[in-house]
Amino acid sequence: MHLEIHDVHRTSDAAYQAWLAGHADPQESAQQYRAYSSLITAARRRGVVVRRARIVSEPVSDYVKWEHFLTEPVNIAAGEQVRWLPRRLASTLAVPGNPYWVFDDHLVRFTIFGGDGEVEGSQYSDRPAVIGACTAAFDAVWQLAIPHHEYRI
């Protein structure tokens, strides 16, 4: 499971910059994420359920518009389940301060972002209490979130 809570990420990404300039085709853009898509597809073939929830501010940022643009040809096509939660609906949820992945209920990887949206590093935890808190937070977000095919930006 993957929880995203940021409105800007990797602003220097060439694919994002091309999209901003109006030079992006969804399928062409998806090719740039072929390695990621292959990883997710392989995990799905092994029976792994891959869920991604995004807490987003509205109106959405250009970066979130780009994520939405890529979700179908990249995430959904690879087999991920994706949901969106408007930030105004998340106020009462206890959510960790950084986006994260939970792997097989054994490891959490937090992504640390700088104020400019660039990745500054990662933190890891295999502590059961941290994994439990992250899993509970994700499940709470997932229950409120809107499936990708229903979420309009």
C-alpha angles and dihedrals in degrees: 000000000000126000119195118192104166131095097205128042135163096353089179092061107128093219091053092048090050090050091050089052090052095250101116131111114190095232094043090049090048090058089065088062096047094121092052092046091051091052092051093044090052091049091050090051088057089054098258114150110220115198127178125189123187124199105204137182117234131257082043124236122246088256092056089048087055092048089051090049091055100039097087099044095039115024102026093039089054091052104262122143109225131193133177127215120193106230091234088067093051099061096106096045124102103228128168115255096245134048115259151180122223112207119203091326088285107087139031121203114196118198115218115210131194120227089262092061095253119132110255097181147295138268124203134203133182093177110129092223092055093045090049093049092049093047092049091048092050092048091051091051092045092054092055098037127103119240112249096247089057100043115097123192 
